[in-house]
Amino acid sequence: MAQKRDKSDKYTYRVTWSEDDAEYVGLCTEFPSLSWLAQTPEAALKGVCKLVSDVVVDMLRNGEIIPEPIATKHFSGKFMIRVPPEVHRQLTIQAAEAGVSLNRLASAKLSH
């Protein structure tokens, strides 16, 4: 059986300013409960990357299932969405008036 490897370098990271903490905060989308505060964006990113790597190593050591990085997942490009009937009607009218399919109109609106 293949050894599971640390994929922490493939996770989705983000750095933002925290007004409450007056510091930058490093975040990882796949591990929403983890964060790292630092005085610079670079230090926040480095800190959260190291934290995630340490957590992943610990999880692997304990036989826990680690989240798959979003970047390595395959997406079909299809998903279902339910909207109220009136919204469906309005979108259908907009699509017809624009001379495009409802799918194309919805895709364009979601892309903005």
MODELLER restraints for C-alpha pairs under 7 A, 6 or more apart:
rsr = mdl.restraints
at = mdl.atoms
rsr.add(forms.Gaussian(group=physical.xy_distance, feature=features.Distance(at['CA:6:A'], at['CA:56:A']), mean=6.37, stdev=0.5))
rsr.add(forms.Gaussian(group=physical.xy_distance, feature=features.Distance(at['CA:6:A'], at['CA:57:A']), mean=6.55, stdev=0.5))
rsr.add(forms.Gaussian(group=physical.xy_distance, feature=features.Distance(at['CA:8:A'], at['CA:52:A']), mean=6.39, stdev=0.5))
rsr.add(forms.Gaussian(group=physical.xy_distance, feature=features.Distance(at['CA:8:A'], at['CA:53:A']), mean=5.36, stdev=0.5))
rsr.add(forms.Gaussian(group=physical.xy_distance, feature=features.Distance(at['CA:10:A'], at['CA:69:A']), mean=5.94, stdev=0.5))
rsr.add(forms.Gaussian(group=physical.xy_distance, feature=features.Distance(at['CA:10:A'], at['CA:71:A']), mean=6.54, stdev=0.5))
rsr.add(forms.Gaussian(group=physical.xy_distance, feature=features.Distance(at['CA:11:A'], at['CA:28:A']), mean=6.90, stdev=0.5))
rsr.add(forms.Gaussian(group=physical.xy_distance, feature=features.Distance(at['CA:11:A'], at['CA:30:A']), mean=6.70, stdev=0.5))
rsr.add(forms.Gaussian(group=physical.xy_distance, feature=features.Distance(at['CA:11:A'], at['CA:69:A']), mean=4.87, stdev=0.5))
rsr.add(forms.Gaussian(group=physical.xy_distance, feature=features.Distance(at['CA:11:A'], at['CA:70:A']), mean=6.69, stdev=0.5))
rsr.add(forms.Gaussian(group=physical.xy_distance, feature=features.Distance(at['CA:11:A'], at['CA:71:A']), mean=6.84, stdev=0.5))
rsr.add(forms.Gaussian(group=physical.xy_distance, feature=features.Distance(at['CA:12:A'], at['CA:28:A']), mean=5.66, stdev=0.5))
rsr.add(forms.Gaussian(group=physical.xy_distance, feature=features.Distance(at['CA:12:A'], at['CA:29:A']), mean=5.52, stdev=0.5))
rsr.add(forms.Gaussian(group=physical.xy_distance, feature=features.Distance(at['CA:12:A'], at['CA:30:A']), mean=6.85, stdev=0.5))
rsr.add(forms.Gaussian(group=physical.xy_distance, feature=features.Distance(at['CA:12:A'], at['CA:70:A']), mean=6.95, stdev=0.5))
rsr.add(forms.Gaussian(group=physical.xy_distance, feature=features.Distance(at['CA:13:A'], at['CA:27:A']), mean=5.65, stdev=0.5))
rsr.add(forms.Gaussian(group=physical.xy_distance, feature=features.Distance(at['CA:13:A'], at['CA:28:A']), mean=4.54, stdev=0.5))
rsr.add(forms.Gaussian(group=physical.xy_distance, feature=features.Distance(at['CA:13:A'], at['CA:29:A']), mean=6.37, stdev=0.5))
rsr.add(forms.Gaussian(group=physical.xy_distance, feature=features.Distance(at['CA:14:A'], at['CA:26:A']), mean=5.88, stdev=0.5))
rsr.add(forms.Gaussian(group=physical.xy_distance, feature=features.Distance(at['CA:14:A'], at['CA:27:A']), mean=5.23, stdev=0.5))
rsr.add(forms.Gaussian(group=physical.xy_distance, feature=features.Distance(at['CA:14:A'], at['CA:28:A']), mean=6.41, stdev=0.5))
rsr.add(forms.Gaussian(group=physical.xy_distance, feature=features.Distance(at['CA:15:A'], at['CA:24:A']), mean=6.64, stdev=0.5))
rsr.add(forms.Gaussian(group=physical.xy_distance, feature=features.Distance(at['CA:15:A'], at['CA:25:A']), mean=5.59, stdev=0.5))
rsr.add(forms.Gaussian(group=physical.xy_distance, feature=features.Distance(at['CA:15:A'], at['CA:26:A']), mean=4.49, stdev=0.5))
rsr.add(forms.Gaussian(group=physical.xy_distance, feature=features.Distance(at['CA:15:A'], at['CA:27:A']), mean=6.16, stdev=0.5))
rsr.add(forms.Gaussian(group=physical.xy_distance, feature=features.Distance(at['CA:15:A'], at['CA:41:A']), mean=6.23, stdev=0.5))
rsr.add(forms.Gaussian(group=physical.xy_distance, feature=features.Distance(at['CA:15:A'], at['CA:44:A']), mean=6.74, stdev=0.5))
rsr.add(forms.Gaussian(group=physical.xy_distance, feature=features.Distance(at['CA:15:A'], at['CA:45:A']), mean=6.29, stdev=0.5))
rsr.add(forms.Gaussian(group=physical.xy_distance, feature=features.Distance(at['CA:16:A'], at['CA:24:A']), mean=5.64, stdev=0.5))
rsr.add(forms.Gaussian(group=physical.xy_distance, feature=features.Distance(at['CA:16:A'], at['CA:25:A']), mean=5.49, stdev=0.5))
rsr.add(forms.Gaussian(group=physical.xy_distance, feature=features.Distance(at['CA:16:A'], at['CA:26:A']), mean=6.72, stdev=0.5))
rsr.add(forms.Gaussian(group=physical.xy_distance, feature=features.Distance(at['CA:17:A'], at['CA:23:A']), mean=6.10, stdev=0.5))
rsr.add(forms.Gaussian(group=physical.xy_distance, feature=features.Distance(at['CA:17:A'], at['CA:24:A']), mean=4.41, stdev=0.5))
rsr.add(forms.Gaussian(group=physical.xy_distance, feature=features.Distance(at['CA:17:A'], at['CA:25:A']), mean=6.03, stdev=0.5))
rsr.add(forms.Gaussian(group=physical.xy_distance, feature=features.Distance(at['CA:18:A'], at['CA:24:A']), mean=5.68, stdev=0.5))
rsr.add(forms.Gaussian(group=physical.xy_distance, feature=features.Distance(at['CA:18:A'], at['CA:25:A']), mean=6.21, stdev=0.5))
rsr.add(forms.Gaussian(group=physical.xy_distance, feature=features.Distance(at['CA:23:A'], at['CA:37:A']), mean=6.08, stdev=0.5))
rsr.add(forms.Gaussian(group=physical.xy_distance, feature=features.Distance(at['CA:23:A'], at['CA:38:A']), mean=5.62, stdev=0.5))
rsr.add(forms.Gaussian(group=physical.xy_distance, feature=features.Distance(at['CA:23:A'], at['CA:39:A']), mean=5.28, stdev=0.5))
rsr.add(forms.Gaussian(group=physical.xy_distance, feature=features.Distance(at['CA:24:A'], at['CA:37:A']), mean=5.62, stdev=0.5))
rsr.add(forms.Gaussian(group=physical.xy_distance, feature=features.Distance(at['CA:24:A'], at['CA:38:A']), mean=5.37, stdev=0.5))
rsr.add(forms.Gaussian(group=physical.xy_distance, feature=features.Distance(at['CA:24:A'], at['CA:39:A']), mean=6.02, stdev=0.5))
rsr.add(forms.Gaussian(group=physical.xy_distance, feature=features.Distance(at['CA:24:A'], at['CA:40:A']), mean=6.10, stdev=0.5))
rsr.add(forms.Gaussian(group=physical.xy_distance, feature=features.Distance(at['CA:24:A'], at['CA:41:A']), mean=5.66, stdev=0.5))
rsr.add(forms.Gaussian(group=physical.xy_distance, feature=features.Distance(at['CA:24:A'], at['CA:44:A']), mean=6.05, stdev=0.5))
rsr.add(forms.Gaussian(group=physical.xy_distance, feature=features.Distance(at['CA:25:A'], at['CA:35:A']), mean=6.43, stdev=0.5))
rsr.add(forms.Gaussian(group=physical.xy_distance, feature=features.Distance(at['CA:25:A'], at['CA:36:A']), mean=5.40, stdev=0.5))
rsr.add(forms.Gaussian(group=physical.xy_distance, feature=features.Distance(at['CA:25:A'], at['CA:37:A']), mean=4.52, stdev=0.5))
rsr.add(forms.Gaussian(group=physical.xy_distance, feature=features.Distance(at['CA:25:A'], at['CA:38:A']), mean=6.48, stdev=0.5))
rsr.add(forms.Gaussian(group=physical.xy_distance, feature=features.Distance(at['CA:25:A'], at['CA:44:A']), mean=5.61, stdev=0.5))
rsr.add(forms.Gaussian(group=physical.xy_distance, feature=features.Distance(at['CA:26:A'], at['CA:35:A']), mean=5.44, stdev=0.5))
rsr.add(forms.Gaussian(group=physical.xy_distance, feature=features.Distance(at['CA:26:A'], at['CA:36:A']), mean=4.95, stdev=0.5))
rsr.add(forms.Gaussian(group=physical.xy_distance, feature=features.Distance(at['CA:26:A'], at['CA:37:A']), mean=6.42, stdev=0.5))
rsr.add(forms.Gaussian(group=physical.xy_distance, feature=features.Distance(at['CA:26:A'], at['CA:44:A']), mean=4.69, stdev=0.5))
rsr.add(forms.Gaussian(group=physical.xy_distance, feature=features.Distance(at['CA:26:A'], at['CA:45:A']), mean=5.09, stdev=0.5))
rsr.add(forms.Gaussian(group=physical.xy_distance, feature=features.Distance(at['CA:26:A'], at['CA:48:A']), mean=5.35, stdev=0.5))
rsr.add(forms.Gaussian(group=physical.xy_distance, feature=features.Distance(at['CA:27:A'], at['CA:34:A']), mean=6.58, stdev=0.5))
rsr.add(forms.Gaussian(group=physical.xy_distance, feature=features.Distance(at['CA:27:A'], at['CA:35:A']), mean=4.92, stdev=0.5))
rsr.add(forms.Gaussian(group=physical.xy_distance, feature=features.Distance(at['CA:27:A'], at['CA:36:A']), mean=6.89, stdev=0.5))
rsr.add(forms.Gaussian(group=physical.xy_distance, feature=features.Distance(at['CA:27:A'], at['CA:48:A']), mean=6.33, stdev=0.5))
rsr.add(forms.Gaussian(group=physical.xy_distance, feature=features.Distance(at['CA:28:A'], at['CA:34:A']), mean=6.86, stdev=0.5))
rsr.add(forms.Gaussian(group=physical.xy_distance, feature=features.Distance(at['CA:30:A'], at['CA:67:A']), mean=6.40, stdev=0.5))
rsr.add(forms.Gaussian(group=physical.xy_distance, feature=features.Distance(at['CA:30:A'], at['CA:69:A']), mean=6.73, stdev=0.5))
rsr.add(forms.Gaussian(group=physical.xy_distance, feature=features.Distance(at['CA:35:A'], at['CA:48:A']), mean=5.92, stdev=0.5))
rsr.add(forms.Gaussian(group=physical.xy_distance, feature=features.Distance(at['CA:36:A'], at['CA:44:A']), mean=5.69, stdev=0.5))
rsr.add(forms.Gaussian(group=physical.xy_distance, feature=features.Distance(at['CA:36:A'], at['CA:47:A']), mean=5.75, stdev=0.5))
rsr.add(forms.Gaussian(group=physical.xy_distance, feature=features.Distance(at['CA:36:A'], at['CA:48:A']), mean=5.05, stdev=0.5))
rsr.add(forms.Gaussian(group=physical.xy_distance, feature=features.Distance(at['CA:37:A'], at['CA:44:A']), mean=5.62, stdev=0.5))
rsr.add(forms.Gaussian(group=physical.xy_distance, feature=features.Distance(at['CA:38:A'], at['CA:44:A']), mean=4.86, stdev=0.5))
rsr.add(forms.Gaussian(group=physical.xy_distance, feature=features.Distance(at['CA:56:A'], at['CA:66:A']), mean=6.60, stdev=0.5))
rsr.add(forms.Gaussian(group=physical.xy_distance, feature=features.Distance(at['CA:59:A'], at['CA:66:A']), mean=6.73, stdev=0.5))
rsr.add(forms.Gaussian(group=physical.xy_distance, feature=features.Distance(at['CA:91:A'], at['CA:102:A']), mean=6.85, stdev=0.5))
rsr.add(forms.Gaussian(group=physical.xy_distance, feature=features.Distance(at['CA:92:A'], at['CA:102:A']), mean=5.85, stdev=0.5))
rsr.add(forms.Gaussian(group=physical.xy_distance, feature=features.Distance(at['CA:95:A'], at['CA:101:A']), mean=5.79, stdev=0.5))
rsr.add(forms.Gaussian(group=physical.xy_distance, feature=features.Distance(at['CA:95:A'], at['CA:102:A']), mean=5.33, stdev=0.5))
rsr.add(forms.Gaussian(group=physical.xy_distance, feature=features.Distance(at['CA:95:A'], at['CA:105:A']), mean=5.84, stdev=0.5))
